[in-house]
Amino acid sequence: MPRLLALLTLLLLPLPLAAQTTTPEAEAEAEPPMTLERLDAILRALDPEVQTNGTMWQLTVKGVIVLIVTDETADRMRAITAVRKAEDVSPEELTRLMQANFDSALDARYAIANELLWSAFIHPLKPLEKNQLISGIGQVVNLAQSYGTLYSGGALQYGGGDSGALQRALIDDLLKKGEEI
């Protein structure tokens, strides 16, 4: 028990004050708040055939349909894709999903809602930066595609092998598409 408390203490320690402050230069370089118009422009750069009703978007990334759902009043957005029926997830797989949510899913997460298993990236809308959005979408796609194998968002991998580079390539490709925005 003392070891667990020590570990939790290290994980929950606040960042040093110097790490929490910003310089005037950093504030000047800050991106403008995310708006639905800006979000639309970014999504159109990722998929020119994106469909929208003004607050929801549907785009395709590497053959995966991704939905972007926004609520300006609540200052929230979600990038989601359905992975499979929740009833088909075994108890062992559910445990693995929760493990992945802790270490390899990164900013995206597995979630269950409306009888489906989803891959989801959820973030406040206004402070969302372009590269966070693009990376989040890539992680959603990687989680869906790696279900049953690596259960990984793909932005970081521990250990060797080819999977990390392949999954990171998707996020890098999406970031490149968004560079000119």
NULOVEX-561098 format. One line per 10 residues: number of its first residue (from 0); their letters; for each residue y, x, z of N, C-alpha, C, O, CB. Coordinates in steps of 0.2 Angstrom, whole numbers, plus 5000, padded with zeros to 4 digits. Each point is the difference from the previous one (the first is absolute). Glycine has a CB too. Example, Ala and Ser with C-alpha at 12.3 -4.5 7.8 and 13.67 -1.06 7.14 Angstrom:
2
0> AS> 4972,5066,5039,5006,4996,5000,5006,5004,5000,4999,5005,5003,4995,4986,5003; 5011,5007,4990,5006,5004,5001,5005,4996,5003,5006,5003,5001,4991,5003,4989
//
This chain:
181
0> MPRLLALLTL> 4994,5004,5000,5006,4996,5000,5006,5004,5000,5005,4999,4996,4989,4992,5010; 5007,5015,4998,5006,5004,5000,5001,5003,4993,5006,5001,4998,4992,5002,5014; 4997,4998,4984,5000,5003,4993,5003,4995,4996,5005,5002,4995,4986,5005,5007; 5007,4987,4998,5003,4994,4996,5007,4999,5002,5004,4999,4995,4985,4996,5004; 5013,5005,5007,5007,5000,5002,5004,5005,4997,5006,4999,4998,4991,4995,5013; 5001,5012,4989,5003,5006,4998,5001,4999,4992,5006,5002,4997,4990,5006,5012; 4999,4990,4988,5001,4999,4992,5005,4995,4999,5004,5000,4995,4984,5003,5004; 5012,4991,5004,5004,4995,4999,5007,5002,5002,5005,4998,4996,4987,4994,5007; 5009,5012,5002,5007,5003,5002,5003,5004,4994,5006,4999,4998,4991,5001,5014; 4999,5004,4985,5002,5004,4994,5001,4996,4994,5005,5001,4997,4988,5008,5007
10> LLLPLPLAAQ> 5003,4986,4995,5002,4995,4994,5006,4996,5001,5003,4999,4995,4985,5001,5003; 5014,4998,5008,5005,4996,5001,5007,5003,5002,5004,4997,5002,4987,4995,5001; 5009,5015,4998,5006,5003,5002,5005,4999,4995,4999,5000,4994,4995,5009,5012; 5012,4990,4996,5006,4999,4995,5001,5006,4997,4999,5006,5002,5006,4985,5005; 4998,5009,4987,5002,5006,4996,5006,5003,5004,5004,4997,5003,4992,4998,4986; 5005,5012,5010,5006,5003,5003,5006,4997,4997,5000,4998,4994,4993,5013,5008; 5012,4989,5002,5006,4997,4998,5003,5003,4993,5003,4996,4996,5000,5002,5016; 4996,5008,4987,5002,5004,4994,4997,4997,4994,5003,4999,4995,4999,5011,5011; 4992,4988,4995,4996,4997,4994,5002,4993,4999,4999,4997,4994,4991,5010,5008; 5013,4989,5002,5002,4993,5000,5007,5000,4997,5002,4994,4998,4991,5003,5011
20> TTTPEAEAEA> 5011,5008,4991,5007,5000,4997,5000,5001,4993,4996,5004,4997,5009,4999,5014; 5001,4995,4986,5001,5001,4993,5006,5004,4999,5005,4999,5004,4988,4991,4992; 5007,5014,4999,5006,5003,4998,5005,4996,4995,4997,4995,4997,4997,5016,5005; 5012,4990,4998,5004,4997,4995,4998,5000,4993,5001,4995,4996,5009,5007,5012; 4987,5004,4990,4997,5001,4993,4995,4995,4999,4999,4997,4995,5004,5015,5005; 4992,4988,5005,4994,4995,4999,5003,4993,5000,4997,4996,4996,4995,5012,5010; 5013,4990,4998,5002,4993,4999,5003,4999,4994,4999,4994,4997,5003,5006,5015; 5002,5005,4985,5003,4999,4993,4995,4999,4995,5001,4997,4995,5008,5010,5009; 4985,4996,4997,4994,5000,4995,4996,4994,5001,4995,4999,4996,5005,5013,5003; 5001,4984,5006,4996,4994,5001,5000,4995,4994,5005,4999,4997,4997,5003,5016
30> EPPMTLERLD> 4992,4995,4986,5000,4995,4995,5003,4994,5002,5001,4999,5006,4989,5006,4990; 5013,4991,4999,5003,4994,5002,4994,4995,5003,4994,5001,4998,5015,5001,4993; 4993,4993,5012,4995,4995,5003,4996,4997,4994,5003,4999,4995,5004,4999,5015; 4987,5001,4991,4996,4997,4995,5002,4993,4999,5000,4996,5005,4990,5011,4998; 5011,4991,4991,5001,4993,4999,4995,4997,4995,4996,5004,4997,5016,4998,5004; 4988,4992,4998,4995,4997,4995,5001,5003,4993,4995,5001,4996,5004,4988,5011; 5007,5012,4991,5002,5002,4994,4998,5007,4999,4997,5002,4995,5013,4991,5004; 4991,5011,5006,4997,5007,5000,4993,5001,5000,4997,5004,4996,5013,4999,5010; 4987,4993,4998,4992,4999,5000,4998,4998,4993,4995,5003,4998,5005,4994,5014; 5003,4998,4985,4998,4998,4993,5000,5006,4995,4996,5001,4996,5008,4987,5007
40> AILRALDPEV> 5002,5016,4997,5000,5006,4996,4995,5005,5001,4997,5002,4995,5015,4996,5005; 4986,5003,5006,4995,5005,5001,4993,4998,4998,4997,5003,4997,5010,5000,5013; 4992,4990,4991,4993,4997,4998,5000,5000,4993,4994,5001,4997,5005,4992,5013; 5006,5006,4986,5000,5000,4993,4999,5007,4997,4997,5000,4995,5011,4990,5005; 4994,5015,5004,4999,5007,4997,4992,5001,5001,4998,5004,4996,5014,5000,5007; 4985,4993,5002,4993,5002,5001,4996,4996,4995,4995,5002,4998,5007,5000,5014; 5000,4991,4987,4996,4996,4995,5005,4996,4997,5003,4995,5002,4987,5005,5005; 5012,5002,4986,5005,4996,4996,4998,4992,5000,5004,4996,4998,4999,5015,4996; 4990,4988,5006,4998,4993,5000,5000,4996,5006,4996,4995,5001,4997,5009,4989; 5010,4999,5015,5000,4996,5007,5003,4993,4999,5004,4999,4996,4997,5012,5010
50> QTNGTMWQLT> 4996,4985,4998,5002,4993,5000,5003,4998,5007,4998,5003,5005,4993,4994,4987; 5014,4999,5008,5004,4999,5006,5003,4993,5000,5001,4997,4995,5001,5015,5007; 4998,4985,5004,5004,4994,5001,5007,5001,5004,5003,4995,5002,4986,4998,4998; 5012,5013,5001,5006,5002,5003,4999,5003,5007,5004,5004,5003,5002,4988,4991; 4989,5006,5010,4998,5002,5006,4993,5003,5001,4998,5003,5005,5010,4988,4999; 4988,5007,4991,4993,5003,4999,4999,5003,4993,5003,4998,4995,4993,4993,5014; 5000,5014,4991,4999,5004,4994,4992,5001,5000,4997,5000,5005,5014,5005,4995; 4987,4995,4993,4993,5002,4999,5000,5005,4995,5003,4999,4994,4993,4989,5009; 5001,5018,4998,5000,5005,4996,4992,5003,5000,4997,4998,5004,5016,5005,4998; 4986,5001,4993,4993,5003,4999,5001,5007,5000,5004,5003,4997,4992,4988,4997
60> VKGVIVLIVT> 5000,5013,5011,5000,5007,5001,4993,5002,4999,4996,4999,5004,5015,5001,5003; 4988,5004,4988,4993,5003,4999,4995,4994,5000,4994,5001,5003,5009,5010,5003; 4998,4984,4991,4996,4994,4999,4999,4996,5007,4996,4995,5000,4998,5012,4992; 5010,4994,5013,5000,4996,5006,5006,4996,5000,5006,5002,4999,4988,5007,5007; 5006,4985,4995,5005,4995,5001,5003,5001,5007,4997,4999,5005,4998,4993,4986; 5012,5009,5009,5003,5001,5006,5006,4995,5001,5003,4999,4995,4994,5013,5005; 5003,4984,5006,5005,4995,5001,5005,5003,5005,4998,5003,5005,4994,4988,4993; 5014,5008,5000,5006,5002,5005,5003,4994,5002,5002,4996,4996,5000,5015,4998; 4998,4988,5012,5003,4994,5003,5006,5002,5005,4999,5004,5004,4989,4990,4995; 5017,5002,5000,5006,5002,5004,5003,4994,5004,4999,4994,4998,5004,5015,4994
70> DETADRMRAI> 5000,4993,5013,5004,4995,5004,5007,5003,5002,5000,5004,5005,4989,4990,4999; 5016,5005,4993,5006,5003,5001,5003,4998,5007,5003,5004,5004,5000,4996,4984; 4996,4993,5014,5002,4998,5007,4997,5004,5005,5003,5002,5005,4999,4987,4990; 4991,5012,5005,4996,5004,5005,5001,5007,4999,4997,5004,5004,4995,4986,4997; 5011,5012,4993,5000,5007,4999,4994,5004,4999,4999,5005,5003,5012,4995,5003; 4984,4997,4991,4993,5002,4999,4998,5000,4993,5002,4996,4996,4995,5000,5015; 4998,5009,4987,4997,4999,4994,4992,5003,5001,4999,5003,5005,5012,4999,4989; 4985,4995,5001,4993,5002,5000,4998,5002,4993,5002,4996,4995,4996,4996,5015; 4998,5013,4990,4997,5001,4993,4992,4999,5002,4998,5004,5005,5011,5005,4991; 4988,4987,5001,4993,4998,5001,4995,4999,4994,5003,4999,4995,5002,4996,5016
80> TAVRKAEDVS> 4989,5007,4990,4995,4998,4995,4994,4998,5004,4998,5003,5005,5007,5005,4987; 4991,4987,5005,4994,4997,5003,4995,5005,4999,4999,5003,4994,5004,4985,5004; 4992,5014,5007,4995,5005,4999,4993,4996,4999,4996,5001,4995,5011,5007,5012; 4992,4987,4997,4994,4996,5000,5000,4994,5005,5005,5000,5004,4988,5011,4992; 5002,4985,5004,5000,4994,5004,4998,5003,5007,4996,5005,5001,5000,4987,4990; 5008,5006,5014,4999,5002,5007,4993,4999,5003,4997,5004,5003,5015,4994,4999; 4985,4996,4996,4993,4999,5002,4995,5005,4998,4994,5000,5002,5009,4988,4998; 4999,5016,4994,4995,5005,4998,5001,5007,5003,4996,5004,4999,5004,4990,4990; 5004,5006,5016,5001,5006,5004,4996,5000,5006,5000,4996,5004,5012,5005,4992; 4983,5004,5004,4995,5001,5005,5004,5003,5007,5005,5002,4999,4985,5000,4992
90> PEELTRLMQA> 5007,4997,5014,5003,5002,5007,5001,5008,4999,5005,5003,5003,4989,4988,5004; 5001,5012,4990,5001,5008,4999,5005,5001,4996,5004,5005,5001,4984,4997,5000; 5013,4995,4993,5006,5001,4996,5007,4998,5003,5005,5004,5000,4988,4994,4990; 5007,4997,5015,5006,4999,5003,5002,5005,5005,5006,5002,5001,4991,4986,4998; 4998,5015,5004,5001,5006,5004,5003,5006,4996,5005,5003,5002,4986,4993,5006; 5006,5005,4986,5002,5005,4996,5008,4999,4998,5004,5005,4999,4984,4997,4997; 5013,4992,5002,5007,4998,4998,5005,5001,5006,5005,5003,4999,4990,4988,4994; 5003,5008,5013,5005,5001,5006,5000,5008,5001,5006,5002,5002,4991,4987,5003; 4998,5015,4994,5001,5007,5000,5004,5002,4995,5005,5005,5001,4984,4996,5003; 5011,4997,4990,5004,5002,4994,5007,4998,5002,5005,5004,4998,4986,4995,4993
100> NFDSALDARY> 5010,4995,5012,5007,4998,5001,5003,5005,5005,5006,5001,5000,4991,4987,4999; 4999,5016,5005,5003,5005,5005,5001,5006,4997,5005,5004,5002,4989,4990,5007; 5002,5008,4986,5001,5007,4997,5001,5001,4993,5003,5005,4998,4990,4998,5012; 5004,4993,4986,5000,5002,4993,5003,4995,4995,5002,5001,4994,4988,5005,5008; 5012,4988,5001,5003,4995,4996,5008,5002,4999,5003,4997,4995,4989,4994,5009; 5011,5013,5001,5006,5002,5000,5005,4994,5001,5000,4997,5005,4997,5012,4987; 5008,4990,5003,5005,4995,5001,4998,4993,4998,5002,4995,5002,5006,5013,4996; 4986,4992,4998,4997,4993,4998,4995,4999,5005,4998,5004,5004,5004,4998,4984; 4996,4992,5012,4995,4998,5005,4995,4995,4997,5002,4996,4995,5006,5006,5015; 4986,4997,4993,4995,4995,4998,5002,4994,5005,5002,5001,5006,4989,5007,4990
110> AIANELLWSA> 5009,4986,5002,5001,4994,5004,4996,4994,4997,4998,5000,4994,5014,5005,5008; 4987,4990,5003,4997,4994,4998,5004,4994,5001,5003,5000,5005,4986,5005,4998; 5012,4991,4991,5004,4994,5001,4997,4995,4994,4998,5003,4995,5013,5004,5010; 4990,4987,4997,4998,4995,4995,4993,5001,4997,4998,5000,4994,5014,4999,5003; 4983,5004,5007,4993,5001,4998,4999,5005,4995,4995,5001,4997,5003,4988,5006; 5007,5016,4997,4999,5006,4995,5002,5006,5004,5004,5000,5005,4999,4993,4985; 4994,5012,5008,5002,5007,5002,5005,5003,4995,4999,5000,4994,4989,5002,5012; 5018,5000,4997,5005,5002,4996,5001,5008,5002,4999,5002,5005,5006,4986,4995; 4998,5015,4995,5004,5006,5001,5007,4999,5000,5003,4996,4995,4988,5011,4999; 5013,4995,5011,5007,4998,5001,5004,5006,5002,4998,5004,5004,4998,4984,4999
120> FIHPLKPLEK> 5010,5012,4994,5006,5004,5003,5005,4995,5002,5003,4996,4996,4994,5014,4996; 5005,4991,5014,5005,4995,5003,5006,5004,5002,4999,5005,5004,4992,4986,4999; 5015,5007,4996,5006,5004,5002,5006,4996,5000,5001,4995,4997,4994,5015,4998; 5010,4992,5010,5006,4996,4999,5004,5001,4993,4999,5006,4998,5002,4996,5015; 5002,4994,4985,5002,5000,4993,5007,5004,4999,4999,5005,4996,4996,4984,5003; 5010,5010,5005,5006,5004,4999,4999,5008,5001,5003,5003,4996,5003,4987,5008; 4991,5012,5001,4999,5007,5000,4995,5004,4996,4999,5006,5000,5005,4992,5012; 4993,4998,4984,4994,5002,4996,5003,5005,4994,5005,4997,4997,4988,4992,5005; 5005,5017,4998,5002,5004,4995,4996,5000,4994,4994,4998,5000,5011,5009,5008; 4998,4995,4986,4996,4999,4993,4993,5004,5001,4995,4997,4998,5016,5002,4996
130> NQLISGIGQV> 4989,5007,5008,4994,5004,5000,4995,4997,5006,4994,5001,4999,5012,5009,4997; 4996,4987,5009,4996,4997,5005,4997,4994,4996,4994,4999,5001,5013,5004,5009; 4996,4993,4987,4998,4994,4996,4994,5002,4995,4995,4997,5000,5016,4997,5001; 4991,5011,4995,4995,5003,4995,4994,5002,5003,4994,4999,4998,5016,5004,4995; 4991,5001,5012,4994,5003,5004,4996,4995,5003,4994,5000,5000,5012,5010,5002; 4997,4985,5001,4997,4994,5003,4995,4996,4995,4995,4999,5002,5014,5000,5006; 4994,5000,4986,4996,4997,4995,4994,5004,4998,4995,4997,4999,5016,4997,4997; 4990,5012,5003,4995,5005,4998,4994,5000,5006,4994,5000,4998,5014,5007,4995; 4994,4993,5013,4996,5000,5005,4996,4993,5001,4994,5000,5001,5013,5008,5005; 4996,4987,4992,4997,4993,5000,4994,5000,4994,4995,4998,5002,5016,4996,5002
140> VNLAQSYGTL> 4991,5009,4991,4995,5000,4994,4994,5005,5002,4995,4998,4999,5014,5000,4993; 4993,5008,5011,4995,5004,5002,4995,4997,5005,4994,5002,5000,5014,5008,4998; 4995,4987,5007,4996,4997,5005,4995,4995,4997,4994,4999,5002,5015,5002,5006; 4993,4995,4987,4996,4995,4997,4995,5003,4996,4994,4998,5000,5015,4994,4999; 4993,5014,4997,4995,5003,4996,4995,5004,5004,4994,5002,4998,5014,4998,4993; 4994,5003,5015,4995,5004,5004,4996,4996,5005,4997,5003,5004,5011,5006,4994; 4993,4984,5002,4996,4996,5005,4993,5001,4999,4997,5001,4994,5012,4991,5006; 4987,5010,5005,4993,5001,5000,4998,5007,4999,4994,5002,5000,5005,4987,4995; 5006,5015,5004,4999,5008,4999,5004,5004,5005,4998,5001,5005,4999,4997,4983; 5010,5003,5010,5004,5004,5004,5004,4996,5004,5003,5003,5006,4997,5006,4986
150> YSGGALQYGG> 5002,4985,5007,5004,4996,5004,5007,5004,5001,5002,5001,5006,4988,4993,5000; 5013,5008,4989,5006,5005,5000,5006,4997,4996,4999,4998,4995,4993,5011,5007; 5014,4992,5001,5006,4999,4997,5001,5005,4995,5004,4999,4995,5000,4995,5015; 4993,5012,4990,5000,5005,4995,5006,5005,5000,5000,5005,4997,4995,4987,4997; 5010,5007,5010,5006,5004,5001,4998,5007,5003,5003,5005,4999,5005,4985,5001; 4988,5009,5005,4997,5006,5004,4993,5000,5001,4997,4995,5001,5014,5006,5005; 4986,5005,4993,4992,5000,5001,4999,5006,5004,5003,5006,4999,4995,4989,4990; 4997,5005,5016,4998,5006,5003,4993,5002,4997,4996,4996,4999,5010,5000,5012; 4994,5010,4989,4993,5003,4997,5001,5001,4993,5005,4999,4997,4989,4995,5011; 5001,5009,4989,5000,5001,4993,4997,4995,4995,5000,4994,5003,4998,5017,5000
160> GDSGALQRAL> 5001,4990,4991,4997,4995,4996,5005,4998,4994,5006,5003,5001,4987,4993,5008; 5006,5000,4987,5004,4998,4995,5004,4993,5001,5005,4999,4997,4987,5007,4995; 5005,4990,5013,5003,4994,5001,5008,5000,5001,5003,4996,4998,4985,5000,5006; 5014,5008,5001,5006,5000,5002,5005,5001,4994,5005,4997,4999,4991,5008,5012; 5003,5000,4985,5004,5002,4994,5000,4994,4995,5005,4998,4998,4992,5014,5003; 4997,4985,4998,5000,4994,4996,5005,4994,5002,5003,4997,4996,4985,5007,5000; 5011,4995,5011,5004,4994,5003,5007,5002,5000,5004,4996,4999,4986,5000,5007; 5012,5010,4996,5007,5002,5000,5003,5000,4993,5006,4999,5000,4991,5009,5010; 4999,4993,4985,5003,5000,4993,5003,4993,4999,5005,5000,4996,4986,5008,5000; 5006,4987,5006,5003,4993,4999,5007,4999,5003,5004,4998,4997,4984,4998,5003
170> IDDLLKKGEE> 5012,5007,5006,5007,4999,5003,5005,5005,4997,5006,4997,4999,4988,5000,5012; 5004,5009,4987,5004,5004,4996,5003,4997,4994,5005,5000,4998,4989,5010,5007; 5001,4987,4991,5002,4996,4994,5005,4995,5001,5005,4999,4996,4983,5004,4999; 5011,4993,5010,5004,4994,5001,5007,5003,5003,5005,4998,4997,4986,4995,5006; 5009,5012,5001,5007,5003,5002,5003,5003,4993,5007,5000,5000,4989,5003,5012; 5001,5000,4984,5003,5003,4994,5003,4994,4996,5006,5001,4997,4986,5008,5002; 5005,4985,5000,5003,4994,4997,5006,4998,5003,5005,4997,4997,4984,5000,4999; 5012,5004,5011,5006,4997,5003,5005,5005,5001,5005,4999,5003,4987,4994,5003; 5007,5013,4991,5005,5006,5001,5007,4998,4997,5005,5002,5003,4986,5006,4997; 5009,4988,4994,5007,4999,4997,5003,4994,5003,5006,4999,4997,4989,5006,4993
180> I> 5003,4992,5015,5003,4994,5003,5005,5002,5005,5004,4996,5003,4986,4997,4995
//
